[in-house]
């Protein structure tokens, strides 16, 4: 160390033994009028595995358990949350900030589709702008007395998941997968990304796990043998739930009635979330 050292390691080129590494802090604060107790990220390694469905069902399950739940739809280029809940109105704002839209049962929703003139308008933006929009959903939206916020993230390990992991104080993530072996390899990438960034992984949820035939009540593995147990063992994770292929769930989403789905597949996940310590 030089005798003239002023402890400004970030602007010093000296390679001394007492050099202090400077860590960049990308964390963003909630809006000053917001209150969010627990934040759960819902991620997947690839698209099409039902991540938005699981996000919606988790929010509904916690809402039914007496908690105020909310969904931050971070899938900017492929938002589907408003459709599942049958939301047609647009988000409104005031001099204080933006306000999420409430569903029929009181779940708070913020999605890019609540800001676009038409639901079918494409969002043709580059990564940094998309990531910045997600941060604004956290910093500029007034989330009032939310017990559980679920963040529906786009698939993969790109800009938005990285931004969310760095910017938002996430209590844990749930990884959604499907039975195909190809998906299991890609899921491992998402799990490893979370591990690299020290994000707690609550566990795995397998969607489209089986189909229960109404004629003989037998379970059939339409997409082949499940590999979720192998992934869980490899990363020392819990298998939280296995969701079936159920036409009634698809119909509920298409009609905007996901809040009326009939099933207890995620009740065990709700119990785990209830035991999580508050921040």
C-alpha positions as CSV (number, residue, x, y, z in Angstrom):
1,X,0.0,0.0,0.0
2,X,1.3,3.5,-0.9
3,X,1.8,5.9,2.0
4,X,-0.4,8.3,0.1
5,X,-3.3,5.8,-0.2
6,X,-6.8,7.4,0.2
7,X,-8.7,4.0,0.2
8,X,-10.2,4.7,-3.2
9,X,-9.6,1.3,-4.6
10,X,-12.0,1.6,-7.5
11,X,-9.9,4.4,-9.1
12,X,-6.5,3.0,-8.2
13,X,-4.4,0.8,-10.5
14,X,-2.0,-0.4,-7.8
15,X,-2.1,-4.2,-7.2
16,X,-1.4,-4.2,-3.4
17,X,-2.3,-6.9,-0.9
18,X,-4.7,-4.6,1.0
19,X,-6.8,-3.7,-2.1
20,X,-10.5,-3.8,-1.4
21,X,-12.8,-5.1,-4.2
22,X,-15.6,-2.8,-4.9
23,X,-19.0,-4.5,-5.4
24,X,-21.6,-3.0,-7.6
25,X,-25.0,-2.6,-6.0
26,X,-27.8,-2.8,-8.5
27,X,-30.6,-3.2,-6.0
28,X,-33.6,-1.0,-6.4
29,X,-36.0,0.2,-3.7
30,X,-39.7,-0.2,-3.7
31,X,-41.9,2.8,-4.1
32,X,-42.0,4.7,-0.8
33,X,-45.8,4.0,-0.6
34,X,-45.5,0.3,-1.3
35,X,-45.4,-2.6,1.2
36,X,-44.4,-6.1,0.1
37,X,-43.6,-8.8,2.6
38,X,-42.4,-11.7,0.5
39,X,-41.3,-11.8,-3.1
40,X,-41.2,-15.1,-5.0
41,X,-39.8,-15.4,-8.5
42,X,-41.3,-18.1,-10.9
43,X,-38.7,-19.1,-13.5
44,X,-38.2,-21.7,-16.2
45,X,-35.3,-22.7,-18.4
46,X,-37.4,-22.5,-21.6
47,X,-40.8,-21.3,-22.8
48,X,-44.0,-23.3,-23.1
49,X,-43.8,-25.2,-19.8
50,X,-46.6,-23.3,-18.0
51,X,-44.6,-20.8,-15.9
52,X,-47.3,-18.2,-16.2
53,X,-50.0,-20.8,-15.3
54,X,-48.1,-21.8,-12.1
55,X,-47.6,-18.1,-11.2
56,X,-51.3,-17.5,-11.5
57,X,-52.3,-20.6,-9.6
58,X,-49.8,-19.7,-6.8
59,X,-51.3,-16.2,-6.5
60,X,-54.8,-17.6,-6.4
61,X,-53.8,-20.3,-3.8
62,X,-52.3,-17.8,-1.5
63,X,-55.2,-15.5,-2.0
64,X,-57.6,-18.3,-1.0
65,X,-55.5,-18.8,2.1
66,X,-56.3,-15.3,3.3
67,X,-53.2,-13.5,2.1
68,X,-53.1,-10.5,-0.2
69,X,-51.2,-11.7,-3.2
70,X,-49.9,-9.8,-6.3
71,X,-48.3,-10.6,-9.6
72,X,-45.5,-8.6,-11.3
73,X,-45.6,-9.8,-14.9
74,X,-41.9,-9.5,-16.0
75,X,-42.5,-11.3,-19.2
76,X,-42.7,-8.1,-21.2
77,X,-42.7,-9.6,-24.7
78,X,-45.1,-12.4,-23.9
79,X,-47.4,-11.2,-21.2
80,X,-50.3,-13.7,-20.5
81,X,-51.2,-12.9,-16.9
82,X,-54.0,-10.4,-17.6
83,X,-55.7,-12.8,-20.1
84,X,-55.7,-15.6,-17.5
85,X,-57.5,-13.3,-15.0
86,X,-59.9,-11.8,-17.6
87,X,-58.6,-8.3,-17.0
88,X,-59.6,-5.8,-19.7
89,X,-59.2,-2.4,-18.0
90,X,-55.9,-0.5,-18.1
91,X,-53.6,0.5,-15.3
92,X,-54.0,4.0,-14.0
93,X,-51.6,6.4,-12.4
94,X,-51.5,9.6,-10.4
95,X,-48.8,12.1,-9.3
96,X,-47.6,9.5,-6.8
97,X,-47.1,6.6,-9.2
98,X,-48.8,3.8,-11.1
99,X,-51.5,1.5,-9.5
100,X,-51.9,-2.2,-10.3
101,X,-55.2,-3.5,-11.5
102,X,-57.2,-5.7,-9.1
103,X,-58.7,-9.0,-10.2
104,X,-62.2,-10.1,-9.2
105,X,-60.9,-11.6,-6.0
106,X,-58.5,-8.8,-5.1
107,X,-55.2,-10.0,-6.5
108,X,-53.0,-7.0,-7.7
109,X,-51.6,-7.3,-11.2
110,X,-49.1,-5.2,-13.2
111,X,-48.3,-6.2,-16.7
112,X,-47.2,-4.4,-19.9
113,X,-50.5,-5.4,-21.5
114,X,-52.3,-3.2,-18.9
115,X,-50.4,-0.2,-20.4
116,X,-50.7,-1.0,-24.2
117,X,-53.5,0.4,-26.2
118,X,-54.3,-3.0,-27.7
119,X,-53.5,-6.4,-26.1
120,X,-52.1,-7.6,-29.4
121,X,-49.6,-4.7,-29.9
122,X,-46.1,-6.2,-30.0
123,X,-43.4,-4.9,-27.7
124,X,-40.4,-4.6,-30.0
125,X,-37.8,-3.3,-27.6
126,X,-34.2,-4.2,-27.0
127,X,-33.1,-6.0,-23.8
128,X,-32.0,-3.0,-21.7
129,X,-35.3,-1.2,-22.2
130,X,-37.3,-4.3,-21.3
131,X,-35.2,-4.8,-18.2
132,X,-35.7,-1.1,-17.3
133,X,-39.5,-1.5,-17.6
134,X,-39.4,-4.4,-15.2
135,X,-37.5,-2.4,-12.7
136,X,-40.1,0.4,-13.0
137,X,-42.8,-2.1,-12.2
138,X,-41.0,-2.6,-8.9
139,X,-40.0,1.1,-8.2
140,X,-42.8,3.1,-9.7
141,X,-45.9,1.0,-9.0
142,X,-47.6,1.4,-5.6
143,X,-48.1,-2.1,-4.2
144,X,-50.3,-1.7,-1.1
145,X,-50.0,-4.2,1.8
146,X,-49.0,-7.2,-0.3
147,X,-48.2,-10.4,1.6
148,X,-46.9,-12.4,-1.4
149,X,-45.7,-11.0,-4.7
150,X,-45.1,-13.5,-7.5
151,X,-42.8,-12.4,-10.3
152,X,-43.6,-14.1,-13.6
153,X,-40.3,-14.0,-15.4
154,X,-39.5,-14.7,-19.1
155,X,-37.9,-18.0,-19.8
156,X,-34.1,-18.5,-19.9
157,X,-31.2,-16.7,-18.3
158,X,-31.1,-13.4,-20.2
159,X,-31.4,-9.7,-19.4
160,X,-34.7,-9.8,-17.4
161,X,-33.9,-12.7,-15.1
162,X,-30.5,-11.1,-14.4
163,X,-32.1,-7.7,-13.8
164,X,-34.7,-9.2,-11.4
165,X,-32.1,-11.2,-9.5
166,X,-29.8,-8.1,-9.1
167,X,-32.4,-5.4,-8.6
168,X,-35.2,-6.9,-6.5
169,X,-35.0,-8.4,-3.1
170,X,-36.2,-11.9,-3.9
171,X,-36.9,-14.3,-1.0
172,X,-36.7,-17.3,-3.3
173,X,-37.6,-18.8,-6.7
174,X,-39.7,-21.6,-7.9
175,X,-38.5,-23.4,-11.0
176,X,-41.2,-24.7,-13.4
177,X,-40.4,-27.6,-15.7
178,X,-42.1,-30.3,-17.8
179,X,-41.3,-34.1,-18.1
180,X,-39.2,-34.1,-21.3
181,X,-35.5,-34.9,-20.9
182,X,-34.5,-31.9,-23.1
183,X,-36.3,-29.6,-20.6
184,X,-34.4,-31.1,-17.7
185,X,-31.1,-30.1,-19.2
186,X,-32.3,-26.5,-19.7
187,X,-33.8,-26.3,-16.2
188,X,-30.4,-27.1,-14.8
189,X,-29.1,-24.0,-16.5
190,X,-31.8,-21.8,-14.7
191,X,-31.0,-23.6,-11.4
192,X,-27.3,-23.0,-11.8
193,X,-27.9,-19.3,-12.6
194,X,-29.8,-18.9,-9.4
195,X,-27.1,-20.7,-7.4
196,X,-24.4,-18.5,-9.0
197,X,-26.3,-15.4,-7.8
198,X,-27.1,-16.8,-4.4
199,X,-30.8,-16.7,-4.9
200,X,-32.6,-19.3,-2.6
201,X,-34.4,-22.0,-4.6
202,X,-37.6,-23.0,-2.9
203,X,-38.1,-26.0,-5.2
204,X,-39.4,-27.4,-8.5
205,X,-42.9,-27.7,-9.9
206,X,-43.5,-30.1,-12.8
207,X,-46.3,-29.1,-15.1
208,X,-48.0,-31.4,-17.6
209,X,-46.7,-34.3,-15.5
210,X,-49.5,-36.7,-16.3
211,X,-53.0,-37.1,-17.6
212,X,-55.7,-38.7,-15.5
213,X,-58.1,-40.6,-17.8
214,X,-61.7,-39.9,-16.8
215,X,-62.8,-43.3,-18.1
216,X,-60.5,-45.5,-16.0
217,X,-59.0,-43.0,-13.5
218,X,-55.5,-44.1,-14.5
219,X,-52.5,-41.7,-14.9
220,X,-50.8,-41.6,-18.3
221,X,-47.4,-39.8,-18.9
222,X,-48.2,-38.2,-22.2
223,X,-44.7,-36.5,-22.5
224,X,-42.8,-39.6,-21.4
225,X,-41.1,-40.5,-18.1
226,X,-40.5,-37.6,-15.7
227,X,-37.0,-36.5,-14.9
228,X,-37.8,-34.0,-12.2
229,X,-36.6,-36.3,-9.4
230,X,-33.2,-36.6,-11.1
231,X,-32.9,-32.8,-11.3
232,X,-34.0,-32.4,-7.7
233,X,-31.5,-34.9,-6.4
234,X,-28.7,-33.4,-8.5
235,X,-29.2,-30.0,-7.0
236,X,-30.5,-31.1,-3.6
237,X,-33.9,-29.5,-4.2
238,X,-37.5,-30.4,-3.3
239,X,-40.1,-31.4,-5.8
240,X,-43.0,-29.1,-4.6
241,X,-45.8,-30.3,-6.9
242,X,-46.7,-32.2,-10.0
243,X,-49.5,-30.6,-12.1
244,X,-51.6,-32.7,-14.4
245,X,-52.7,-32.1,-18.0
246,X,-56.2,-30.9,-17.3
247,X,-58.4,-29.4,-20.1
248,X,-60.4,-27.6,-17.4
249,X,-57.3,-25.5,-16.4
250,X,-56.7,-24.5,-20.0
251,X,-60.3,-23.6,-20.4
252,X,-60.2,-21.5,-17.3
253,X,-57.2,-19.5,-18.6
254,X,-58.7,-19.0,-22.0
255,X,-61.9,-17.6,-20.4
256,X,-60.1,-15.5,-17.9
257,X,-61.4,-17.5,-15.0
258,X,-58.2,-18.9,-13.5
259,X,-59.4,-17.7,-10.1
260,X,-62.1,-20.4,-10.3
261,X,-59.8,-23.3,-11.0
262,X,-60.6,-26.4,-8.9
263,X,-57.6,-28.2,-7.6
264,X,-55.3,-28.5,-4.5
265,X,-52.1,-29.3,-6.3
266,X,-50.3,-26.3,-4.9
267,X,-51.6,-26.4,-1.3
268,X,-48.3,-28.0,-0.2
269,X,-46.4,-25.1,-1.8
270,X,-48.6,-22.6,0.1
271,X,-47.7,-24.2,3.4
272,X,-44.0,-23.9,2.6
273,X,-44.4,-20.2,1.6
274,X,-46.3,-19.5,4.8
275,X,-43.3,-20.7,6.9
276,X,-40.9,-18.4,5.2
277,X,-39.6,-15.7,7.4
278,X,-40.6,-12.1,6.6
279,X,-37.9,-9.7,5.4
